[in-house]
């Protein structure tokens, strides 16, 4: 199961080095990182991370390249993004296979990630002739006030492992279009994805220093966030990692944009269409083996439909196919031993505290790898860690509620506030949930999945700032006010 890289993927990631800095491939001089195939526990590649000097070299190169990159203008920068999109589209199959090897993502879901990346590339490129400033009237009739959008400078982009290719472009596309240069740090769990993308991007001949890729762990991210040449840090990761990045960035008052995970509640009301709610929530919980920040992590279902919902949902989950990501399955393995240990621990702790399994899960395949069969938990209480911590795995705790007040109180009882779900045919219920649920995005009678022209942001400890759409693009710009006085003298 996933024992070796296909020849085309092997060619794509064949190393000239584990870093790309100032237009050159380099070997890292930092710690070694083992990239593991989660389906069998075998090493895909051993890579050397950047050391502190190489982090600084990348930032210096980006800083030096930024003024000329900004002078190219939006239209030319948009043309570069379109050219990159064409390359990604031409190599979509190879990239999806790499995601299957490195993340354990089923091929169909890997293809979906590449499609998302392409949407981001082409959507952001489309702003090249649309982004505008403002002209304001002045108290002085011989003056006009222009609010210009200018680049922030050098962007440090720290990526998560669960969607390594989509995240790569979610951060680099708006940053580059706005005239910034970028130093991107791949996740230490999935470093090959970023290197494969960079090998493709190299073909469009970006000016040296405009886009740099570093391999490394938290120490590399901390060096990027705390360096005085970094003007903005964008990161997707855990709350703990986000707080560390913010603390490092604070030393230089560096801007931050942080997406820090979630604990999405789903409210299934008494009038919900279960034919819609059940498959939508099964997908929303189990996509990418539940390793999605907007996954439905806890379900609050009205007592009038609880028995029917639990039966249908449990039956659908039990029927999910878990196996080799290169075959027609719904779920592959979890991404790492650490992730597997965390998920197993949270389930065991809940069961020890009185939770019950809705069905007996099928034991995972008897082979090496980080395999975990889906679980549905009943009889859980709000204070259990499985209801408070981000599980990031295919575990569904279900709680029965009797009123909307109760559902909202429980749903908002969380330090997270990224996303939430509501299933109801009542306009009043839907409007109250969308107004009172303390999250950045709400899915109404549908499964998860953001649009490239919307805005993805977390409330509470799920983040600062946001990504996607016009508002995400504007995060990578600063406003310069220009006072044009005329007719002087």
ABEGO torsion letter per residue (X at the ends): XGABBBAAAAAAABBAEABBBGGBBBBBABBBBBBBBAAAGBBABBBBBBBAAAAAAAAAAAAAAAAAAAAAEAAAAAAAAAAAAAAAAAAAAAAAAAAAAAAGBBAAAAAAAAAAAAAAAAAAAAAAAABBBBBBBBABAABBBBBBBBBAEBBBBBBBAABAAAAAAAAAAAAAAAGBBBBBBBBAABAAAAAAAAAAAAAAGBBBGABBBBBEBAAAAAAAAABAABABBBBBEBAAAAAAAAAAAAAAGBBBBBBAEBBBBBBBBAABBAAAAAAAAAAAAABGGGBBAABBABBBBBAAAAAAAAAAAAAAAAABBBEBAABBBABBBBABAAAAAAAAAAAAAAAAAGBBBABBBBBBBBBBEBBBBBBBBBGBBAABAAAABBAGBBBBBBBBBABAAAAAAAAABBABAABBBBBBABAAAAAAAAAABBBABBBBGBBBEBBAABBBBBBEAAEBEEBEEAAAAAAABBBBBBBBBBGBX
